Amino acid sequence: MIRVENVYKSYKRGGLFSLERKPVLKGVSFQSPAGECLAIVGESGSGKSTLGRFLIGIEKPDRGTVLLEGFDVFNRKTRKGAVSAVFQDYKSSINPFFTVEKAIMEPLGKDGSRQRVEELLREVGLPSSYRQKYSHELSGGEVQRVCIARAMASHPRFLLLDEAVSSLDVTVQLQILNLLKRLKERRGMGYVFITHDIQAAAYICDRIIFFRDGRIEETAETGQLKNVRSDYARKLLGVLSGTAEAAAGLEQA
């Protein structure tokens, strides 16, 4: 389980000697049980990616706690092997001088092997011959599959997906979302899916947090999206948008 409790964060604003700070997260609290796919949806600048960095322990809040199975995620021992991430910019996610095999073996260290790399490639729908390819030889969707394979290498309990499909064209987005669905079912992983794309969130996630200006505006089950109450959530959904319509729209694209 992931538990976020009363998290605050602000950043310095202005010149070198300025004391002014801009609040980015303002008392955020939620929890996500093991195996859940939880979406955090909001407009650009809402603070959702900052929150994502806290969830994987690469940045600390000013106040509040982030716990994984009851332990502080900022403790390296807590998150080692338990937390992985896939980001939006797949072009910079892999060292261009690394082969696919070397990129996937990077988090494995001494436990890496050619057989393990081939197993991971098969899981994400790529042939074993891709081991010796470089990222510039692959399409965007193929590179993102490699990034997913690398993220799964340590058998994480949950995977952070920060705008992981937003840079891909719609057809490839659907392929990656279907892949993520299959992997979740097969491995029992939990996902935190950070996105501005409500259709993608509705297609893959169990619950959606609507995030606005550093706060949680509303939380809804994806099967109950037509019942959201806040004006902000309705704005993101569209007045008549519901889970079935959002998923259908994605499948038809």
ChimeraX attribute file (.defattr): number of C-alpha atoms within 10 A of each C-alpha:
attribute: neighborCount
match mode: 1-to-1
recipient: residues
	/A:1	17
	/A:2	21
	/A:3	19
	/A:4	20
	/A:5	16
	/A:6	15
	/A:7	22
	/A:8	21
	/A:9	21
	/A:10	16
	/A:11	12
	/A:12	13
	/A:13	13
	/A:14	11
	/A:15	8
	/A:16	7
	/A:17	8
	/A:18	9
	/A:19	9
	/A:20	12
	/A:21	12
	/A:22	11
	/A:23	15
	/A:24	19
	/A:25	25
	/A:26	17
	/A:27	16
	/A:28	18
	/A:29	16
	/A:30	14
	/A:31	14
	/A:32	17
	/A:33	13
	/A:34	16
	/A:35	17
	/A:36	19
	/A:37	23
	/A:38	25
	/A:39	30
	/A:40	25
	/A:41	25
	/A:42	26
	/A:43	15
	/A:44	12
	/A:45	12
	/A:46	20
	/A:47	20
	/A:48	26
	/A:49	17
	/A:50	18
	/A:51	25
	/A:52	20
	/A:53	16
	/A:54	18
	/A:55	28
	/A:56	23
	/A:57	20
	/A:58	12
	/A:59	13
	/A:60	20
	/A:61	18
	/A:62	12
	/A:63	14
	/A:64	15
	/A:65	21
	/A:66	25
	/A:67	20
	/A:68	24
	/A:69	13
	/A:70	11
	/A:71	16
	/A:72	16
	/A:73	25
	/A:74	19
	/A:75	11
	/A:76	12
	/A:77	11
	/A:78	17
	/A:79	21
	/A:80	13
	/A:81	18
	/A:82	18
	/A:83	22
	/A:84	24
	/A:85	22
	/A:86	24
	/A:87	20
	/A:88	18
	/A:89	16
	/A:90	21
	/A:91	15
	/A:92	10
	/A:93	16
	/A:94	22
	/A:95	13
	/A:96	13
	/A:97	11
	/A:98	15
	/A:99	18
	/A:100	27
	/A:101	24
	/A:102	21
	/A:103	23
	/A:104	28
	/A:105	21
	/A:106	14
	/A:107	17
	/A:108	17
	/A:109	9
	/A:110	8
	/A:111	11
	/A:112	16
	/A:113	15
	/A:114	12
	/A:115	10
	/A:116	16
	/A:117	23
	/A:118	19
	/A:119	16
	/A:120	22
	/A:121	24
	/A:122	13
	/A:123	18
	/A:124	21
	/A:125	14
	/A:126	17
	/A:127	13
	/A:128	17
	/A:129	11
	/A:130	18
	/A:131	19
	/A:132	12
	/A:133	13
	/A:134	19
	/A:135	25
	/A:136	13
	/A:137	10
	/A:138	14
	/A:139	12
	/A:140	19
	/A:141	19
	/A:142	19
	/A:143	20
	/A:144	27
	/A:145	23
	/A:146	29
	/A:147	23
	/A:148	27
	/A:149	26
	/A:150	27
	/A:151	22
	/A:152	27
	/A:153	22
	/A:154	17
	/A:155	15
	/A:156	19
	/A:157	21
	/A:158	29
	/A:159	24
	/A:160	23
	/A:161	20
	/A:162	23
	/A:163	18
	/A:164	23
	/A:165	26
	/A:166	16
	/A:167	16
	/A:168	17
	/A:169	12
	/A:170	16
	/A:171	13
	/A:172	15
	/A:173	19
	/A:174	20
	/A:175	14
	/A:176	22
	/A:177	17
	/A:178	14
	/A:179	16
	/A:180	18
	/A:181	16
	/A:182	14
	/A:183	16
	/A:184	18
	/A:185	11
	/A:186	10
	/A:187	13
	/A:188	15
	/A:189	20
	/A:190	23
	/A:191	26
	/A:192	23
	/A:193	24
	/A:194	25
	/A:195	24
	/A:196	22
	/A:197	18
	/A:198	23
	/A:199	22
	/A:200	22
	/A:201	26
	/A:202	24
	/A:203	22
	/A:204	20
	/A:205	20
	/A:206	17
	/A:207	22
	/A:208	24
	/A:209	22
	/A:210	26
	/A:211	23
	/A:212	20
	/A:213	17
	/A:214	23
	/A:215	20
	/A:216	21
	/A:217	16
	/A:218	16
	/A:219	21
	/A:220	18
	/A:221	17
	/A:222	21
	/A:223	14
	/A:224	11
	/A:225	21
	/A:226	19
	/A:227	12
	/A:228	17
	/A:229	13
	/A:230	12
	/A:231	12
	/A:232	16
	/A:233	26
	/A:234	17
	/A:235	10
	/A:236	17
	/A:237	20
	/A:238	12
	/A:239	11
	/A:240	9
	/A:241	16
	/A:242	21
	/A:243	20
	/A:244	16
	/A:245	14
	/A:246	17
	/A:247	17
	/A:248	13
	/A:249	13
	/A:250	17
	/A:251	14
	/A:252	9
	/A:253	10
